[in-house]
Amino acid sequence: MMPEQLLSLVIPVFNEQEVLETSFQRMDAAMQATGHPYEIIYVNDGSRDNTLEILRKIAAGAPQVRVLSFSRNFGHQLAVTCGMDAARGSALIIIDVDLQDPPELIPQMVEQWKRGADIVYGKRLKREGETLFKKLTASMYYRLLDWMSAYPIPLDTGDFRLIDRRVADVFLQMREHNRFLRGMSAWMGFHAEPIEYERQERAAGSTKYTLKKMLRLAMDGITGFSDKPLTLAGGLGIGVCVLSGLGLLALIVCAACGVGVAPWLWAADGIVLLQGVTLCCMGLQGMYFGRMYDELKGRPLYIVSERINID
């Protein structure tokens, strides 16, 4: 740990003008309660509302607030990465601005870190203010990901967590574009401890994590930390070939027994089934090839257009 034990709070924001000032008051109070010197790093992920103007106002009156603003929307995971790149603390706390994850838990996280935990992650006992569809799909997804991944990923967790500086340094060595931070955290294998809480409704505004963004994050998690989809695709192809062979055998038996079954119907079903499986396998392979293509281009992870209170 660094001698001064500075704490860094990393907060990605995107179109959050309704909740930003209220959120800052609670975040700042929680950081003061830790008894440590601290910095609060906001990363504006290409907001199109007044988020950046509000951040400028907050930073003008609070020297502990540092702001980085993207040239466009690069996504939540890269916004968190940018904040981690800029953070100077002995420990980094990652939290969303919407107050669904209570900042009042931060002092408890810091205490667990002082007792030796490298990572302290929030574990959700309940999820208030979310639809039944989102709760069910989230629960199914985390369990599917845990089964697929070669590394155990804690269930019912998000990106709300504290990480030690040495963990952050390993994070920053991994410059992949399609990032899934909670999976990367599990892959490292550092000592991690949970802190349980009930997730609240948003303090204001509406979620900016659309179904499309959630699906993309889900696929990044699966394709980034498991090769089982490729294995399953191969197994599916073998299974269909076996079924097709059995279907052909049944067709031969029916013909030998004089049963009037139209041969073209069996052939058509077999062809359609085989084509479907082929397209499925090609799609899975395409996802992995797409990830490789993103990495080979060698482009920067993000572009910062404005820095406030940052040397």
C-alpha positions in Angstrom: 0.0 0.0 0.0 1.1 3.6 -0.6 2.1 5.3 2.7 -0.6 8.1 2.5 -3.3 5.6 1.7 -5.2 7.9 -0.6 -8.6 6.5 -1.7 -9.9 7.0 -5.3 -13.6 6.8 -6.0 -14.3 6.1 -9.7 -17.7 7.0 -11.1 -18.7 6.6 -14.8 -21.6 8.8 -15.9 -23.8 9.0 -19.0 -26.7 11.4 -19.2 -27.2 11.6 -15.5 -28.1 15.3 -15.0 -31.1 14.5 -12.8 -29.1 12.6 -10.1 -25.6 14.1 -10.3 -25.7 16.7 -7.6 -27.6 14.6 -5.1 -25.2 11.7 -5.8 -22.1 13.9 -5.3 -23.3 15.0 -1.8 -23.7 11.3 -0.7 -20.5 10.1 -2.3 -18.5 12.9 -0.8 -20.0 12.3 2.7 -19.2 8.6 2.4 -15.6 9.3 1.4 -15.2 11.8 4.3 -16.5 9.1 6.7 -13.5 6.8 5.8 -11.1 9.2 7.5 -8.7 8.9 4.5 -7.6 11.6 2.0 -9.5 10.9 -1.2 -10.2 11.9 -4.7 -13.5 11.5 -6.7 -13.0 10.8 -10.4 -15.9 11.3 -12.7 -15.7 9.9 -16.2 -18.3 11.5 -18.6 -19.0 8.9 -21.2 -20.1 11.2 -24.0 -23.2 12.5 -22.3 -25.6 14.5 -24.5 -27.5 16.3 -21.7 -26.1 18.8 -19.1 -24.0 16.3 -17.3 -20.7 17.8 -18.3 -21.8 21.3 -17.3 -22.9 20.1 -13.9 -19.6 18.3 -13.4 -17.7 21.5 -14.3 -19.7 23.3 -11.6 -19.0 20.6 -9.0 -15.3 20.4 -9.8 -15.0 24.2 -9.5 -16.1 24.1 -5.9 -14.5 20.9 -4.9 -10.8 20.4 -5.5 -11.0 16.7 -4.6 -13.2 16.2 -7.7 -11.4 15.3 -11.0 -13.2 15.0 -14.3 -12.4 13.3 -17.6 -14.8 13.7 -20.5 -14.9 11.4 -23.5 -15.2 12.6 -27.1 -18.1 10.2 -27.6 -19.8 7.4 -25.8 -17.3 4.5 -25.4 -19.3 2.4 -22.9 -19.5 1.8 -19.2 -16.6 -0.6 -18.9 -14.1 1.7 -20.8 -15.3 4.6 -18.7 -14.4 2.7 -15.6 -11.0 1.8 -17.1 -10.3 5.4 -17.9 -11.0 6.4 -14.2 -8.7 3.6 -13.1 -6.0 4.9 -15.4 -6.2 8.3 -13.8 -6.6 7.1 -10.1 -3.7 7.7 -7.7 -5.1 5.9 -4.7 -3.9 3.0 -2.6 -7.3 1.6 -3.1 -9.9 2.3 -5.8 -13.7 2.1 -5.3 -15.9 1.7 -8.4 -19.5 2.8 -8.1 -22.3 3.9 -10.4 -23.7 7.4 -10.0 -27.4 6.4 -9.8 -27.3 5.5 -6.0 -28.7 2.1 -6.5 -25.5 0.9 -4.8 -25.4 2.7 -1.5 -22.2 4.8 -1.1 -22.7 4.5 2.7 -21.1 1.0 2.4 -17.8 2.5 1.3 -16.4 2.9 4.9 -17.2 -0.8 5.6 -15.4 -1.8 2.3 -12.4 0.2 3.4 -12.3 -1.6 6.8 -12.4 -5.0 5.1 -9.6 -3.8 2.8 -7.5 -2.8 5.9 -8.0 -6.2 7.3 -6.3 -7.8 4.3 -8.9 -8.2 1.5 -7.5 -7.3 -2.0 -11.0 -7.0 -3.4 -14.3 -6.2 -1.6 -17.3 -6.6 -3.9 -20.9 -5.8 -3.4 -23.3 -8.8 -3.4 -26.9 -8.0 -4.0 -29.5 -9.7 -1.8 -32.5 -7.9 -3.4 -32.9 -5.7 -6.4 -35.5 -3.0 -5.8 -37.1 -1.0 -8.6 -36.3 -3.5 -11.4 -38.7 -5.4 -13.6 -39.3 -9.1 -13.1 -37.9 -9.7 -16.5 -34.6 -8.0 -15.7 -34.3 -9.8 -12.3 -35.0 -13.2 -13.9 -32.6 -12.7 -16.9 -29.9 -11.3 -14.6 -30.1 -14.3 -12.3 -30.1 -16.8 -15.2 -27.2 -15.0 -16.8 -24.9 -15.0 -13.8 -25.5 -18.6 -13.2 -24.9 -19.5 -16.8 -21.7 -17.4 -16.8 -20.5 -19.1 -13.6 -21.1 -22.5 -15.2 -19.4 -21.6 -18.5 -16.4 -19.8 -17.0 -13.2 -21.6 -16.1 -12.8 -19.2 -13.2 -15.5 -18.9 -10.5 -17.4 -15.5 -10.8 -19.4 -14.5 -7.8 -23.2 -14.6 -8.3 -25.4 -11.5 -8.1 -22.6 -9.0 -8.2 -21.9 -5.9 -10.3 -19.0 -3.5 -10.7 -19.6 -2.0 -7.2 -16.3 -2.9 -5.5 -13.1 -1.8 -3.8 -9.8 -3.0 -5.3 -6.3 -2.7 -3.9 -3.7 -0.8 -5.8 -1.9 -4.0 -6.9 -5.1 -5.4 -8.3 -5.7 -2.1 -10.2 -2.2 -2.3 -11.6 -2.9 -5.8 -13.0 -6.2 -4.5 -14.4 -4.3 -1.7 -16.2 -1.9 -4.2 -17.8 -4.9 -5.8 -19.6 -5.7 -3.5 -22.5 -8.4 -5.5 -24.2 -11.2 -3.6 -25.8 -14.2 -5.9 -25.0 -13.9 -5.7 -21.3 -15.9 -7.5 -18.6 -14.4 -6.1 -15.4 -16.0 -8.5 -12.9 -14.8 -11.5 -15.0 -11.3 -10.0 -15.2 -11.3 -9.5 -11.4 -12.2 -13.2 -10.9 -9.5 -14.3 -13.4 -6.8 -12.6 -11.3 -7.4 -14.8 -8.3 -6.7 -12.2 -5.6 -8.3 -12.6 -2.2 -11.9 -11.3 -2.5 -14.6 -10.8 0.2 -18.3 -9.9 -0.3 -20.3 -7.3 1.4 -24.0 -7.9 1.2 -26.7 -5.2 0.7 -30.1 -4.6 -0.8 -29.9 -2.7 -4.1 -32.2 0.3 -4.2 -34.2 2.1 -6.9 -32.5 4.8 -8.8 -32.6 8.1 -7.0 -33.7 9.9 -10.2 -33.8 9.5 -13.9 -34.0 6.3 -15.8 -31.5 3.5 -16.5 -29.0 4.1 -19.4 -28.2 0.4 -19.6 -30.5 -0.6 -22.5 -31.3 -4.2 -23.4 -28.9 -3.9 -26.3 -26.1 -2.8 -23.9 -26.9 -5.5 -21.4 -26.8 -8.2 -24.1 -23.5 -6.9 -25.4 -22.0 -7.0 -21.9 -23.4 -10.5 -21.4 -21.7 -11.7 -24.6 -18.4 -10.0 -23.7 -18.6 -11.9 -20.4 -19.2 -15.2 -22.0 -16.9 -14.9 -25.0 -14.1 -13.3 -22.9 -14.0 -15.9 -20.2 -15.2 -19.2 -21.7 -14.5 -21.3 -24.7 -17.5 -23.5 -23.9 -19.7 -21.9 -26.6 -17.3 -23.2 -29.2 -17.1 -26.6 -27.6 -20.9 -26.7 -27.3 -21.3 -25.7 -31.0 -19.0 -28.6 -32.0 -21.0 -31.0 -29.8 -24.2 -29.7 -31.2 -22.9 -30.3 -34.8 -21.9 -33.9 -33.9 -25.3 -34.5 -32.2 -27.2 -33.2 -35.3 -25.1 -35.4 -37.6 -25.9 -38.4 -35.4 -29.6 -37.5 -35.5 -29.5 -37.1 -39.2 -27.8 -40.5 -39.6 -30.6 -42.0 -37.5 -33.2 -40.3 -39.6 -31.6 -41.6 -42.7 -31.6 -45.1 -41.2 -35.3 -44.8 -40.3 -36.1 -43.7 -43.8 -34.3 -46.8 -45.2 -36.2 -49.1 -42.8 -39.5 -47.4 -43.6 -38.8 -47.9 -47.3 -37.8 -51.5 -46.8 -41.1 -52.2 -44.9 -43.2 -50.5 -47.5 -44.4 -47.6 -45.3 -45.5 -44.7 -47.4 -43.3 -41.9 -46.1 -42.3 -39.1 -48.5 -38.5 -39.2 -48.8 -38.2 -35.6 -49.7 -39.8 -34.5 -46.4 -37.1 -36.3 -44.4 -34.4 -34.8 -46.6 -35.8 -31.3 -46.4 -36.0 -31.5 -42.6 -32.5 -32.8 -42.4 -31.1 -30.1 -44.6 -32.9 -27.3 -42.7 -31.7 -28.6 -39.4 -28.1 -28.9 -40.6 -28.1 -25.4 -42.1 -29.4 -24.0 -38.8 -26.7 -25.7 -36.8 -24.0 -24.6 -39.3 -25.2 -20.9 -39.1 -25.2 -21.1 -35.3 -21.7 -22.4 -35.2 -20.5 -19.8 -37.7 -22.1 -17.1 -35.6 -20.3 -18.2 -32.4 -17.0 -18.4 -34.3 -17.7 -14.9 -35.7 -18.1 -13.5 -32.2 -14.6 -14.7 -31.2 -13.1 -13.6 -34.5 -14.7 -10.2 -34.0 -13.0 -9.8 -30.6 -9.7 -10.8 -32.2 -10.2 -8.2 -35.0 -10.9 -5.4 -32.4 -7.6 -6.2 -30.6 -5.6 -6.4 -33.8 -6.6 -2.9 -34.9 -4.6 -1.5 -32.0 -6.8 1.5 -31.5 -6.8 3.4 -28.1 -9.5 2.2 -25.7 -11.0 5.6 -25.4 -10.4 9.3 -26.3 -10.5 12.0 -23.6 -11.6 15.4 -25.0 -11.5 17.4 -21.7 -9.7 17.1 -18.3 -10.7 19.1 -15.2 -8.5 19.3 -12.0 -6.1 16.8 -13.6 -2.4 17.7 -13.9 
